[in-house]
Structures are given as structure tokens and as C-alpha cells.
Amino acid sequence: MAAGGYADGDTVAALREKGMEIHTYLDNNDAYNALKAADGLIITGPTGTNVNDVAVVLIS
């Protein structure tokens, strides 16, 4: 699983070299696979945390 991704001035060129059109992926909300193909994913590995279980209580 990716923790995020990045794109720079070379991302579109890297995808075009592979025969991929960036707008196809953007139109399908599929940045993950486009960035994976362009080596633009940030993979951190297991962190041992679960940020989905954050709870906040406001007492006034």
C-alpha cells in the first residue's frame, strides 16, 4: 500500500514512454496506477499504527 505519491515535470513523459495517457487515469480517478507506472508512489511499509481509529471528544 502506498502512503502517497508525487508527480514532477517528468511524470507525464515517463507515462507517455510507456504508452500511457495521463488524462485517461485522471478521468478515471486512478492516480495510483499512473503513479505506480511512473515510479511516483511513496511506499513506507508497515508503520504499526492505525490512523483510521482516531477519536476526538470536545467537552465544553
All heavy atoms as TSV, in Angstrom:
chain	resi	resn	atom	element	x	y	z
A	1	MET	N	N	0.838	-1.173	0.000
A	1	MET	CA	C	0.000	0.000	0.000
A	1	MET	C	C	0.884	1.237	0.000
A	1	MET	O	O	1.908	1.265	0.641
A	1	MET	CB	C	-0.899	-0.053	1.232
A	1	MET	CG	C	-2.106	0.829	1.142
A	1	MET	SD	S	-3.005	0.614	-0.354
A	1	MET	CE	C	-4.528	-0.002	0.112
A	2	ALA	N	N	0.457	2.237	-0.690
A	2	ALA	CA	C	1.224	3.479	-0.787
A	2	ALA	C	C	0.766	4.481	0.264
A	2	ALA	O	O	-0.412	4.576	0.577
A	2	ALA	CB	C	1.061	4.086	-2.172
A	3	ALA	N	N	1.729	5.216	0.808
A	3	ALA	CA	C	1.422	6.272	1.765
A	3	ALA	C	C	1.118	7.575	1.049
A	3	ALA	O	O	0.618	8.518	1.651
A	3	ALA	CB	C	2.593	6.469	2.720
A	4	GLY	N	N	1.402	7.645	-0.223
A	4	GLY	CA	C	1.175	8.846	-1.014
A	4	GLY	C	C	1.884	8.716	-2.346
A	4	GLY	O	O	2.339	7.643	-2.725
A	5	GLY	N	N	2.001	9.810	-3.023
A	5	GLY	CA	C	2.669	9.805	-4.312
A	5	GLY	C	C	3.119	11.197	-4.675
A	5	GLY	O	O	2.761	12.166	-4.017
A	6	TYR	N	N	3.951	11.285	-5.697
A	6	TYR	CA	C	4.419	12.582	-6.154
A	6	TYR	C	C	4.509	12.589	-7.676
A	6	TYR	O	O	4.667	11.550	-8.310
A	6	TYR	CB	C	5.776	12.930	-5.539
A	6	TYR	CG	C	6.889	11.991	-5.962
A	6	TYR	CD1	C	7.667	12.261	-7.078
A	6	TYR	CD2	C	7.135	10.833	-5.249
A	6	TYR	CE1	C	8.667	11.390	-7.474
A	6	TYR	CE2	C	8.132	9.966	-5.635
A	6	TYR	CZ	C	8.898	10.248	-6.742
A	6	TYR	OH	O	9.881	9.382	-7.132
A	7	ALA	N	N	4.355	13.751	-8.225
A	7	ALA	CA	C	4.484	13.957	-9.669
A	7	ALA	C	C	5.358	15.182	-9.869
A	7	ALA	O	O	5.301	16.125	-9.094
A	7	ALA	CB	C	3.125	14.164	-10.307
A	8	ASP	N	N	6.175	15.134	-10.900
A	8	ASP	CA	C	7.008	16.283	-11.226
A	8	ASP	C	C	6.979	16.510	-12.728
A	8	ASP	O	O	6.146	15.932	-13.425
A	8	ASP	CB	C	8.438	16.109	-10.688
A	8	ASP	CG	C	9.142	14.892	-11.279
A	8	ASP	OD1	O	8.705	14.365	-12.323
A	8	ASP	OD2	O	10.146	14.469	-10.686
A	9	GLY	N	N	7.867	17.306	-13.216
A	9	GLY	CA	C	7.887	17.642	-14.635
A	9	GLY	C	C	8.174	16.470	-15.552
A	9	GLY	O	O	7.931	16.558	-16.759
A	10	ASP	N	N	8.661	15.364	-15.003
A	10	ASP	CA	C	8.995	14.198	-15.823
A	10	ASP	C	C	7.916	13.118	-15.807
A	10	ASP	O	O	8.008	12.140	-16.537
A	10	ASP	CB	C	10.315	13.588	-15.339
A	10	ASP	CG	C	11.474	14.552	-15.491
A	10	ASP	OD1	O	11.492	15.313	-16.484
A	10	ASP	OD2	O	12.363	14.542	-14.615
A	11	THR	N	N	6.901	13.280	-14.987
A	11	THR	CA	C	5.891	12.229	-14.823
A	11	THR	C	C	5.120	11.953	-16.107
A	11	THR	O	O	4.966	10.802	-16.519
A	11	THR	CB	C	4.921	12.591	-13.684
A	11	THR	OG1	O	5.677	12.787	-12.488
A	11	THR	CG2	C	3.895	11.503	-13.468
A	12	VAL	N	N	4.647	12.987	-16.761
A	12	VAL	CA	C	3.871	12.792	-18.000
A	12	VAL	C	C	4.731	12.144	-19.076
A	12	VAL	O	O	4.294	11.216	-19.764
A	12	VAL	CB	C	3.276	14.128	-18.491
A	12	VAL	CG1	C	2.611	13.957	-19.846
A	12	VAL	CG2	C	2.266	14.657	-17.486
A	13	ALA	N	N	5.984	12.577	-19.191
A	13	ALA	CA	C	6.891	11.992	-20.190
A	13	ALA	C	C	7.143	10.514	-19.884
A	13	ALA	O	O	7.187	9.684	-20.805
A	13	ALA	CB	C	8.198	12.768	-20.233
A	14	ALA	N	N	7.304	10.173	-18.607
A	14	ALA	CA	C	7.544	8.780	-18.230
A	14	ALA	C	C	6.350	7.910	-18.605
A	14	ALA	O	O	6.518	6.780	-19.078
A	14	ALA	CB	C	7.818	8.684	-16.732
A	15	LEU	N	N	5.147	8.440	-18.415
A	15	LEU	CA	C	3.950	7.674	-18.784
A	15	LEU	C	C	3.814	7.549	-20.296
A	15	LEU	O	O	3.468	6.477	-20.803
A	15	LEU	CB	C	2.706	8.326	-18.185
A	15	LEU	CG	C	2.611	8.251	-16.659
A	15	LEU	CD1	C	1.439	9.083	-16.161
A	15	LEU	CD2	C	2.499	6.820	-16.196
A	16	ARG	N	N	4.094	8.615	-21.013
A	16	ARG	CA	C	3.982	8.557	-22.481
A	16	ARG	C	C	4.972	7.568	-23.071
A	16	ARG	O	O	4.662	6.903	-24.063
A	16	ARG	CB	C	4.181	9.950	-23.078
A	16	ARG	CG	C	2.968	10.815	-22.873
A	16	ARG	CD	C	3.047	12.104	-23.632
A	16	ARG	NE	N	1.824	12.880	-23.407
A	16	ARG	CZ	C	1.774	14.186	-23.376
A	16	ARG	NH1	N	2.865	14.898	-23.572
A	16	ARG	NH2	N	0.632	14.799	-23.161
A	17	GLU	N	N	6.155	7.445	-22.457
A	17	GLU	CA	C	7.143	6.462	-22.932
A	17	GLU	C	C	6.609	5.043	-22.801
A	17	GLU	O	O	7.013	4.154	-23.542
A	17	GLU	CB	C	8.439	6.584	-22.136
A	17	GLU	CG	C	9.266	7.797	-22.499
A	17	GLU	CD	C	10.514	7.923	-21.641
A	17	GLU	OE1	O	10.845	6.970	-20.896
A	17	GLU	OE2	O	11.158	8.988	-21.707
A	18	LYS	N	N	5.696	4.842	-21.860
A	18	LYS	CA	C	5.089	3.527	-21.652
A	18	LYS	C	C	3.770	3.385	-22.400
A	18	LYS	O	O	3.043	2.416	-22.212
A	18	LYS	CB	C	4.871	3.294	-20.161
A	18	LYS	CG	C	6.180	3.235	-19.402
A	18	LYS	CD	C	5.956	3.008	-17.940
A	18	LYS	CE	C	7.326	2.976	-17.264
A	18	LYS	NZ	N	7.311	2.350	-15.978
A	19	GLY	N	N	3.426	4.390	-23.221
A	19	GLY	CA	C	2.197	4.336	-23.998
A	19	GLY	C	C	0.955	4.656	-23.188
A	19	GLY	O	O	-0.148	4.275	-23.565
A	20	MET	N	N	1.144	5.352	-22.079
A	20	MET	CA	C	0.025	5.678	-21.192
A	20	MET	C	C	-0.291	7.161	-21.298
A	20	MET	O	O	0.616	7.984	-21.329
A	20	MET	CB	C	0.391	5.324	-19.746
A	20	MET	CG	C	0.742	3.861	-19.558
A	20	MET	SD	S	1.491	3.516	-17.947
A	20	MET	CE	C	0.067	3.689	-16.893
A	21	GLU	N	N	-1.572	7.492	-21.362
A	21	GLU	CA	C	-2.019	8.887	-21.427
A	21	GLU	C	C	-2.556	9.292	-20.063
A	21	GLU	O	O	-3.502	8.700	-19.551
A	21	GLU	CB	C	-3.079	9.059	-22.502
A	21	GLU	CG	C	-3.590	10.463	-22.664
A	21	GLU	CD	C	-2.503	11.489	-22.949
A	21	GLU	OE1	O	-1.637	11.209	-23.808
A	21	GLU	OE2	O	-2.520	12.555	-22.309
A	22	ILE	N	N	-1.957	10.304	-19.462
A	22	ILE	CA	C	-2.288	10.719	-18.099
A	22	ILE	C	C	-3.767	11.065	-17.939
A	22	ILE	O	O	-4.377	10.756	-16.915
A	22	ILE	CB	C	-1.384	11.883	-17.635
A	22	ILE	CG1	C	-1.604	12.188	-16.143
A	22	ILE	CG2	C	-1.651	13.131	-18.450
A	22	ILE	CD1	C	-1.132	11.131	-15.226
A	23	HIS	N	N	-4.372	11.666	-18.947
A	23	HIS	CA	C	-5.774	12.081	-18.825
A	23	HIS	C	C	-6.721	10.891	-18.675
A	23	HIS	O	O	-7.757	11.005	-18.027
A	23	HIS	CB	C	-6.187	12.972	-19.997
A	23	HIS	CG	C	-5.480	14.287	-19.988
A	23	HIS	ND1	N	-5.756	15.262	-19.058
A	23	HIS	CD2	C	-4.479	14.765	-20.761
A	23	HIS	CE1	C	-4.966	16.294	-19.264
A	23	HIS	NE2	N	-4.177	16.014	-20.287
A	24	THR	N	N	-6.353	9.749	-19.227
A	24	THR	CA	C	-7.167	8.544	-19.062
A	24	THR	C	C	-7.242	8.168	-17.587
A	24	THR	O	O	-8.312	7.850	-17.065
A	24	THR	CB	C	-6.569	7.378	-19.865
A	24	THR	OG1	O	-6.514	7.751	-21.234
A	24	THR	CG2	C	-7.388	6.110	-19.700
A	25	TYR	N	N	-6.111	8.226	-16.904
A	25	TYR	CA	C	-6.059	7.865	-15.489
A	25	TYR	C	C	-6.728	8.926	-14.622
A	25	TYR	O	O	-7.416	8.592	-13.659
A	25	TYR	CB	C	-4.608	7.622	-15.063
A	25	TYR	CG	C	-4.073	6.384	-15.732
A	25	TYR	CD1	C	-3.487	6.451	-16.983
A	25	TYR	CD2	C	-4.215	5.142	-15.134
A	25	TYR	CE1	C	-3.039	5.321	-17.625
A	25	TYR	CE2	C	-3.766	3.999	-15.767
A	25	TYR	CZ	C	-3.180	4.091	-17.013
A	25	TYR	OH	O	-2.757	2.955	-17.629
A	26	LEU	N	N	-6.537	10.177	-14.945
A	26	LEU	CA	C	-7.177	11.245	-14.183
A	26	LEU	C	C	-8.691	11.212	-14.347
A	26	LEU	O	O	-9.427	11.389	-13.376
A	26	LEU	CB	C	-6.627	12.606	-14.605
A	26	LEU	CG	C	-5.162	12.859	-14.254
A	26	LEU	CD1	C	-4.704	14.188	-14.842
A	26	LEU	CD2	C	-4.949	12.823	-12.761
A	27	ASP	N	N	-9.172	10.967	-15.569
A	27	ASP	CA	C	-10.614	10.889	-15.812
A	27	ASP	C	C	-11.255	9.733	-15.040
A	27	ASP	O	O	-12.434	9.791	-14.694
A	27	ASP	CB	C	-10.916	10.729	-17.302
A	27	ASP	CG	C	-10.621	11.992	-18.100
A	27	ASP	OD1	O	-10.481	13.070	-17.482
A	27	ASP	OD2	O	-10.518	11.886	-19.341
A	28	ASN	N	N	-10.482	8.668	-14.784
A	28	ASN	CA	C	-10.986	7.502	-14.068
A	28	ASN	C	C	-10.626	7.520	-12.588
A	28	ASN	O	O	-10.780	6.504	-11.899
A	28	ASN	CB	C	-10.454	6.208	-14.711
A	28	ASN	CG	C	-11.057	5.973	-16.067
A	28	ASN	OD1	O	-12.255	6.142	-16.255
A	28	ASN	ND2	N	-10.235	5.593	-17.027
A	29	ASN	N	N	-10.136	8.665	-12.101
A	29	ASN	CA	C	-9.722	8.783	-10.693
A	29	ASN	C	C	-8.774	7.653	-10.305
A	29	ASN	O	O	-8.929	7.009	-9.267
A	29	ASN	CB	C	-10.940	8.795	-9.762
A	29	ASN	CG	C	-11.841	9.969	-10.036
A	29	ASN	OD1	O	-11.379	11.105	-10.106
A	29	ASN	ND2	N	-13.117	9.706	-10.205
A	30	ASP	N	N	-7.784	7.396	-11.140
A	30	ASP	CA	C	-6.866	6.267	-10.959
A	30	ASP	C	C	-5.416	6.747	-10.916
A	30	ASP	O	O	-4.565	6.250	-11.639
A	30	ASP	CB	C	-7.074	5.254	-12.088
A	30	ASP	CG	C	-6.337	3.953	-11.830
A	30	ASP	OD1	O	-5.882	3.726	-10.689
A	30	ASP	OD2	O	-6.218	3.161	-12.785
A	31	ALA	N	N	-5.142	7.712	-10.062
A	31	ALA	CA	C	-3.779	8.226	-9.940
A	31	ALA	C	C	-2.827	7.145	-9.430
A	31	ALA	O	O	-1.643	7.137	-9.779
A	31	ALA	CB	C	-3.744	9.435	-9.019
A	32	TYR	N	N	-3.326	6.228	-8.623
A	32	TYR	CA	C	-2.470	5.179	-8.053
A	32	TYR	C	C	-1.732	4.417	-9.153
A	32	TYR	O	O	-0.509	4.278	-9.117
A	32	TYR	CB	C	-3.296	4.213	-7.200
A	32	TYR	CG	C	-2.470	3.089	-6.626
A	32	TYR	CD1	C	-1.832	3.242	-5.399
A	32	TYR	CD2	C	-2.318	1.888	-7.309
A	32	TYR	CE1	C	-1.058	2.221	-4.875
A	32	TYR	CE2	C	-1.554	0.869	-6.794
A	32	TYR	CZ	C	-0.919	1.038	-5.575
A	32	TYR	OH	O	-0.144	0.010	-5.067
A	33	ASN	N	N	-2.469	3.904	-10.126
A	33	ASN	CA	C	-1.826	3.100	-11.175
A	33	ASN	C	C	-0.942	3.932	-12.093
A	33	ASN	O	O	0.074	3.443	-12.579
A	33	ASN	CB	C	-2.874	2.315	-11.959
A	33	ASN	CG	C	-3.363	1.130	-11.155
A	33	ASN	OD1	O	-2.583	0.330	-10.669
A	33	ASN	ND2	N	-4.661	1.027	-10.994
A	34	ALA	N	N	-1.311	5.189	-12.323
A	34	ALA	CA	C	-0.453	6.057	-13.129
A	34	ALA	C	C	0.855	6.330	-12.397
A	34	ALA	O	O	1.943	6.223	-12.976
A	34	ALA	CB	C	-1.167	7.369	-13.448
A	35	LEU	N	N	0.779	6.659	-11.113
A	35	LEU	CA	C	1.991	6.930	-10.348
A	35	LEU	C	C	2.821	5.671	-10.136
A	35	LEU	O	O	4.047	5.729	-10.110
A	35	LEU	CB	C	1.640	7.574	-9.006
A	35	LEU	CG	C	1.080	8.986	-9.107
A	35	LEU	CD1	C	0.614	9.471	-7.739
A	35	LEU	CD2	C	2.094	9.944	-9.708
A	36	LYS	N	N	2.165	4.536	-10.021
A	36	LYS	CA	C	2.895	3.269	-9.900
A	36	LYS	C	C	3.729	3.025	-11.154
A	36	LYS	O	O	4.901	2.650	-11.073
A	36	LYS	CB	C	1.910	2.125	-9.676
A	36	LYS	CG	C	2.563	0.777	-9.487
A	36	LYS	CD	C	1.516	-0.290	-9.222
A	36	LYS	CE	C	2.177	-1.647	-9.064
A	36	LYS	NZ	N	1.175	-2.699	-8.865
A	37	ALA	N	N	3.139	3.261	-12.317
A	37	ALA	CA	C	3.846	3.065	-13.582
A	37	ALA	C	C	4.993	4.050	-13.759
A	37	ALA	O	O	6.002	3.743	-14.394
A	37	ALA	CB	C	2.872	3.185	-14.748
A	38	ALA	N	N	4.856	5.254	-13.174
A	38	ALA	CA	C	5.883	6.289	-13.308
A	38	ALA	C	C	6.859	6.285	-12.132
A	38	ALA	O	O	7.670	7.198	-12.000
A	38	ALA	CB	C	5.215	7.655	-13.413
A	39	ASP	N	N	6.798	5.249	-11.299
A	39	ASP	CA	C	7.640	5.166	-10.098
A	39	ASP	C	C	7.474	6.387	-9.212
A	39	ASP	O	O	8.437	6.908	-8.654
A	39	ASP	CB	C	9.116	4.974	-10.468
A	39	ASP	CG	C	9.371	3.645	-11.153
A	39	ASP	OD1	O	8.720	2.653	-10.765
A	39	ASP	OD2	O	10.193	3.597	-12.076
A	40	GLY	N	N	6.225	6.833	-9.049
A	40	GLY	CA	C	5.951	8.008	-8.250
A	40	GLY	C	C	5.227	7.724	-6.949
A	40	GLY	O	O	4.761	8.645	-6.289
A	41	LEU	N	N	5.141	6.451	-6.564
A	41	LEU	CA	C	4.475	6.125	-5.304
A	41	LEU	C	C	5.464	6.201	-4.144
A	41	LEU	O	O	6.646	5.895	-4.301
A	41	LEU	CB	C	3.882	4.710	-5.344
A	41	LEU	CG	C	2.686	4.513	-6.256
A	41	LEU	CD1	C	2.235	3.056	-6.219
A	41	LEU	CD2	C	1.543	5.429	-5.879
A	42	ILE	N	N	4.969	6.611	-2.997
A	42	ILE	CA	C	5.774	6.618	-1.781
A	42	ILE	C	C	5.325	5.418	-0.959
A	42	ILE	O	O	4.196	5.374	-0.466
A	42	ILE	CB	C	5.568	7.926	-0.994
A	42	ILE	CG1	C	6.002	9.110	-1.849
A	42	ILE	CG2	C	6.328	7.874	0.324
A	42	ILE	CD1	C	5.620	10.460	-1.271
A	43	ILE	N	N	6.203	4.435	-0.857
A	43	ILE	CA	C	5.908	3.202	-0.131
A	43	ILE	C	C	6.713	3.229	1.169
A	43	ILE	O	O	7.937	3.244	1.143
A	43	ILE	CB	C	6.286	1.960	-0.959
A	43	ILE	CG1	C	5.650	2.001	-2.351
A	43	ILE	CG2	C	5.941	0.683	-0.196
A	43	ILE	CD1	C	4.162	1.844	-2.387
A	44	THR	N	N	6.021	3.244	2.292
A	44	THR	CA	C	6.713	3.301	3.579
A	44	THR	C	C	6.793	1.951	4.267
A	44	THR	O	O	7.617	1.752	5.137
A	44	THR	CB	C	6.000	4.277	4.538
A	44	THR	OG1	O	4.681	3.807	4.752
A	44	THR	CG2	C	5.975	5.674	3.983
A	45	GLY	N	N	5.927	1.033	3.914
A	45	GLY	CA	C	5.867	-0.235	4.621
A	45	GLY	C	C	4.991	-0.094	5.857
A	45	GLY	O	O	4.455	0.982	6.139
A	46	PRO	N	N	4.862	-1.164	6.618
A	46	PRO	CA	C	4.013	-1.127	7.806
A	46	PRO	C	C	4.539	-0.110	8.829
A	46	PRO	O	O	5.737	-0.055	9.094
A	46	PRO	CB	C	4.109	-2.544	8.375
A	46	PRO	CG	C	4.628	-3.386	7.268
A	46	PRO	CD	C	5.426	-2.488	6.376
A	47	THR	N	N	3.637	0.666	9.392
A	47	THR	CA	C	4.035	1.667	10.379
A	47	THR	C	C	3.673	1.242	11.794
A	47	THR	O	O	4.137	1.845	12.755
A	47	THR	CB	C	3.353	3.019	10.100
A	47	THR	OG1	O	1.947	2.840	10.202
A	47	THR	CG2	C	3.726	3.552	8.733
A	48	GLY	N	N	2.837	0.227	11.918
A	48	GLY	CA	C	2.423	-0.221	13.238
A	48	GLY	C	C	1.363	0.666	13.868
A	48	GLY	O	O	1.057	0.539	15.041
A	49	THR	N	N	0.808	1.581	13.091
A	49	THR	CA	C	-0.248	2.443	13.604
A	49	THR	C	C	-1.493	2.281	12.766
A	49	THR	O	O	-1.450	1.791	11.649
A	49	THR	CB	C	0.171	3.932	13.578
A	49	THR	OG1	O	0.369	4.332	12.216
A	49	THR	CG2	C	1.429	4.171	14.377
A	50	ASN	N	N	-2.594	2.711	13.298
A	50	ASN	CA	C	-3.844	2.670	12.564
A	50	ASN	C	C	-4.491	4.045	12.676
A	50	ASN	O	O	-5.210	4.318	13.629
A	50	ASN	CB	C	-4.766	1.577	13.113
A	50	ASN	CG	C	-6.020	1.450	12.292
A	50	ASN	OD1	O	-6.286	2.255	11.406
A	50	ASN	ND2	N	-6.827	0.448	12.574
A	51	VAL	N	N	-4.210	4.906	11.735
A	51	VAL	CA	C	-4.720	6.279	11.796
A	51	VAL	C	C	-6.219	6.356	11.535
A	51	VAL	O	O	-6.813	7.398	11.703
A	51	VAL	CB	C	-3.961	7.218	10.826
A	51	VAL	CG1	C	-2.526	7.362	11.245
A	51	VAL	CG2	C	-4.073	6.724	9.407
A	52	ASN	N	N	-6.820	5.256	11.155
A	52	ASN	CA	C	-8.264	5.243	10.948
A	52	ASN	C	C	-9.040	5.223	12.255
A	52	ASN	O	O	-10.234	5.426	12.280
A	52	ASN	CB	C	-8.675	4.038	10.095
A	52	ASN	CG	C	-8.190	4.174	8.683
A	52	ASN	OD1	O	-8.177	5.265	8.149
A	52	ASN	ND2	N	-7.768	3.074	8.083
A	53	ASP	N	N	-8.372	4.948	13.348
A	53	ASP	CA	C	-9.039	4.853	14.634
A	53	ASP	C	C	-8.763	6.067	15.510
A	53	ASP	O	O	-8.476	5.941	16.686
A	53	ASP	CB	C	-8.598	3.577	15.364
A	53	ASP	CG	C	-9.128	2.318	14.702
A	53	ASP	OD1	O	-10.128	2.396	13.966
A	53	ASP	OD2	O	-8.528	1.261	14.915
A	54	VAL	N	N	-8.862	7.240	14.954
A	54	VAL	CA	C	-8.658	8.451	15.708
A	54	VAL	C	C	-10.016	8.968	16.195
A	54	VAL	O	O	-10.958	9.072	15.432
A	54	VAL	CB	C	-7.973	9.552	14.845
A	54	VAL	CG1	C	-7.898	10.861	15.606
A	54	VAL	CG2	C	-6.608	9.073	14.421
A	55	ALA	N	N	-10.094	9.249	17.487
A	55	ALA	CA	C	-11.336	9.775	18.058
A	55	ALA	C	C	-11.025	11.075	18.782
A	55	ALA	O	O	-10.006	11.196	19.453
A	55	ALA	CB	C	-11.939	8.764	19.023
A	56	VAL	N	N	-11.894	12.043	18.626
A	56	VAL	CA	C	-11.738	13.333	19.293
A	56	VAL	C	C	-13.031	13.639	20.042
A	56	VAL	O	O	-14.122	13.518	19.483
A	56	VAL	CB	C	-11.459	14.460	18.270
A	56	VAL	CG1	C	-11.362	15.796	18.960
A	56	VAL	CG2	C	-10.199	14.140	17.476
A	57	VAL	N	N	-12.884	14.016	21.294
A	57	VAL	CA	C	-14.047	14.366	22.106
A	57	VAL	C	C	-13.877	15.808	22.564
A	57	VAL	O	O	-12.840	16.189	23.091
A	57	VAL	CB	C	-14.167	13.440	23.340
A	57	VAL	CG1	C	-15.335	13.870	24.218
A	57	VAL	CG2	C	-14.305	11.996	22.907
A	58	LEU	N	N	-14.884	16.617	22.353
A	58	LEU	CA	C	-14.875	18.012	22.774
A	58	LEU	C	C	-15.900	18.157	23.887
A	58	LEU	O	O	-17.094	17.920	23.690
A	58	LEU	CB	C	-15.217	18.938	21.608
A	58	LEU	CG	C	-15.327	20.423	21.939
A	58	LEU	CD1	C	-13.990	20.946	22.466
A	58	LEU	CD2	C	-15.776	21.198	20.713
A	59	ILE	N	N	-15.424	18.524	25.051
A	59	ILE	CA	C	-16.312	18.736	26.197
A	59	ILE	C	C	-16.257	20.210	26.544
A	59	ILE	O	O	-15.196	20.761	26.777
A	59	ILE	CB	C	-15.866	17.893	27.403
A	59	ILE	CG1	C	-15.887	16.417	27.027
A	59	ILE	CG2	C	-16.747	18.164	28.611
A	59	ILE	CD1	C	-15.321	15.501	28.068
A	60	SER	N	N	-17.423	20.830	26.563
A	60	SER	CA	C	-17.429	22.275	26.899
A	60	SER	C	C	-18.261	22.554	28.109
A	60	SER	O	O	-19.028	21.815	28.584
A	60	SER	CB	C	-17.933	23.078	25.725
A	60	SER	OG	O	-19.235	22.697	25.363
